Amino acid sequence: MATSQLDNATLQEQDKHQLHPLQHPKTHADPLVIERGEGVYLYTADGRKILDGMAGLWNVDVGYGREELAQAAYDQMKRMAYTSNFAGMTNIPATQLANKLSGYAYPKLKTTFFTSGGSESNDSAFKIARYYWKRLGKPDKYKVIARQFGYHGITLAATFATGIERYHKMFGPPVPGFSHIVAPYSYRFAGELKSGETIGLAAARALEEAIQREGPDTVAAFIAEPVQGVGGVIIPPDDYFPRIREICDQYGVLFIADEVITGFGRTGELFGLNRYGVQPDILSFAKAITSGYQPLGGNQITDEIYDAILSAPDTDTWMHGYTYSGHATACAVALRNLELIENEKLVERSKQLGERLLAGLSSLKEFSVVGDVRGLGLICGVELVTDKESKTADVALAAKIMRSCLDRGLRTRNIGSTLAFSPPLTITEDEVDEIVRILGSALDSAG
Ligand SMILES: Cc1ncc(COP(=O)(O)O)c(C=O)c1O
């Protein structure tokens, strides 16, 4: 029986046996039961068609229903779906993918460690940093500085690297060693500006001050997303990351770029830091590496860090790895997905269509409740306020507009007072215009 013939209410009833991520009765009272997807559209079991303005969770970059990826998974599963990739064994897709990724995002990152997702990648990044400093005879360098509004995932360490209180509240006490500095959030900068200082440089200065406060001999790493997605689509000023790189170099602090959202084209560049001419020491990636068709993530590291692992005595072996590190089927799908991204020029497309989306959303600034519109490539945010002068965040309105968009056939995500947009990179011009039109109509009806 096709799923569409199942009764929506029955499916919703059966779903009561599932505990969902971030579940609260209020947000899961009437869940959408998604039956299938095609291109940028999702189709529900009760027959609705919804433009997925979030590409799943910022990740379905090549769009839904791609036979090429199904075929790649099928072929690899028949040959050998999975086997151990622990030291002493390897498999062909993982080898090929690591080779392909060598120097792919950033020239100095040539070696890849595979995980199954973004949180695992960030936990691994913290362990890589600690391992590295221990190998260099500096075991006291273990702390990680992160940022307010940063989101790094939900494993215990990633939770407390995350700079959003809601994720901490029910899971304390905090993991020791994580602290947070202000975000480079131009619309609502919470730091202090010295005279003549830009927001980008003031936000970077907060890192220098935090390193000095904690003690440079105790700080292992700084972690940052090039664009803070889950924290509200916060895009840094252009002078921020170059200064961050200088500060990390000056104090001997590793720079971890969390590119779980920004990797593989989302911002209109292949990777998020490419725009700023800056390379990290450790990279975390996930999501769009497979466009969500298989769970896969990973880290990339410099030769210096890799050498610390390769030159270790037995007693200091790199005792870290997941059952699914280098999963053969996931890696085969990733290889095919990267081909699609390249062949269809989706990075360039993200830049061009992103400009169209940003221009369209910016035209909605005529509404008195639209306080700020920001975007880079195909990741955009529209921040709602009670009035433009006071900039008071209107969280309730954002929730209302999100539901109203859904009723009109558009999926967005309300993050506090910001509505996020991150559609598949395969989106057409007409579909971009549809996003703007539906949001405009939802705002109109709320006024
Ligand atoms: C920047 C960033 N890092 C890490 C994660 C966590 O990834 P995952 O949910 O795959 O564990 C996310 C998820 O949205 C993310 O946006």
The ligand as an ORCA input file, in Angstrom:
! r2SCAN-3c Opt
* xyz 0 1
  C      26.825     24.561     12.940
  C      26.334     23.239     13.419
  N      27.176     22.432     14.066
  C      26.794     21.217     14.495
  C      25.509     20.761     14.309
  C      25.102     19.430     14.819
  O      25.007     18.528     13.779
  P      24.185     17.161     13.949
  O      22.795     17.553     14.241
  O      24.403     16.469     12.633
  O      24.813     16.407     15.077
  C      24.597     21.570     13.624
  C      23.220     21.136     13.380
  O      22.379     21.868     12.935
  C      25.016     22.851     13.185
  O      24.169     23.680     12.571
*
